[in-house]
Amino acid sequence: MSRTALDGYVIKAIEKDYLLDLIKRLSTVYFVEVLGFCIMGNHFHLMARMYPGDCYDDDEVMRRFCRYYGVDGDKYLEDGRIRFFREEWSNLSEYVREIKQTFSRFYNKRHDPKSYTQVLGEGNYGSQLE
């Protein structure tokens, strides 16, 4: 769960659509399976299963890199960088951080272009393993 840092119900229909599309898009890059979610006016819930990066070969990391950055991974990814992205894209904290930061940039640009508010409270999410 991640609450907004703003007062009231600030996540309206346009923001909900953007957040849903963002979760879908990032789920094609990160090694994650979204099991469920709920987006409300002042917070969202996300249930996800992360997969270890070593379950994916270099070619799959390269495909995800190209999907995310829209460039040819052969030109930009050296062996050390593949290892970096394999670790980052299997990390729940990184996945949630990217959702929250990207959404906050979208929200601030739409509502207050001079604001740098982390709309979805930074570091304010719960994680439980069973």
N, C-alpha and C positions, 0 to 999 in steps of 0.2 A: 504494500500500500504506500502511496505517496500523496501527501496533502499539498495544497497550494500554500504559498507564503503570503497570499493576499487575502483580504477579508471578503466574505460573501461567496456567492456562487459565480465564479468568473469563467468557468469553462462552459461556453455556450455551444450551439450546434456546429458552427464552423470550426471551433477549436477541437471539439470532439472528433469531427471528421479528420482533421489534420493529425491528431494524436493517434487515431486508429491507423491511418495510412502510414504514419511514421513507425509504429510498432510493426506493421506488416513488412515495410521496407527493410527495417533493421533486422528483422527475423530471417531475411534471406541472406544476410551477411554473417551475423553472429551464429555460433553453433548452439542454437536454442530451439526448443519446441514450445510454442505458446499453448498452454493447456486450457487457459481461461482468462478472461479479463472483464472488467466492469469500469466504465468511465462515467463519473458523476460530475456534478457541478463544481465541486471543490476538491476532489481527489480521484485517484484511480487505483484499482486493484489489478494486479497482474500475477498470474500463476504460470511459472515457466520452468522448464527443465533444461539445464545447461548440459552440454556434452563436452567431454574433454577434447582438446585440440588434437591430441595424438590419434584420434579416431578418423582424422581427415588427412589425406595425402597432400603433397605440395601442389598438385594440379587443382585440387578442390579449393585450396587457399587462394591460388592464382585466379580461379574463376570468380570467387567471391570478391577479391580485390578489384577485378575488372568491373564487376557489377556495381560495386560501391563507388569507385572513383571514375568509372567510365574511360579508363585508359588501358593500354596494353601492359599487363603485369610483367611481361618479360623484360620490358624496358626499365621498369621501376623497382622490381623486387629482386634483391639479392638474397642469398641463403639466410643471412641473419635477419633480414626483414620478414621473411616468411615465418620464421620462428616467432618473431615479435607479434605478428598478426594472429598466428595460431594461438598464442597465449592470451592476447587481448580479446579475441572473439569467443573465447570459451569462459570468460570471466563475467559473472552475474553483475558485479558492481560496475564494470565498464559498460555493460549493456544498459543498465538502468541510468547510469550517468549520462550516456549519450542520448537516451530518450528525453531525459529531463532538461538537459542543456539545449538540445535542438528545439524542443517545444518552447522553452523559455525565450529563445531568440525569435522564434516565429511570433509568439504572443506579444513580446515587447515591440517588435517591428510593426505589428498590426495596431496596437493600442497606445503605445508610448515609445516612439522611436528613440528618445533620449534616455530611456530607462535601461538599466543593466540588472534589473531584479531577476533573481533566480525564482521564477514563478512557481515551479514545483520544488518546494523546499529542499535545499542542498543537503545531502546526507540524511535526509529524513524519510527513510523507507525501512520497512521491516522485511527480514528474510528469515525463513524457518526451514530447516532441513529435517526430513524424517527418514 
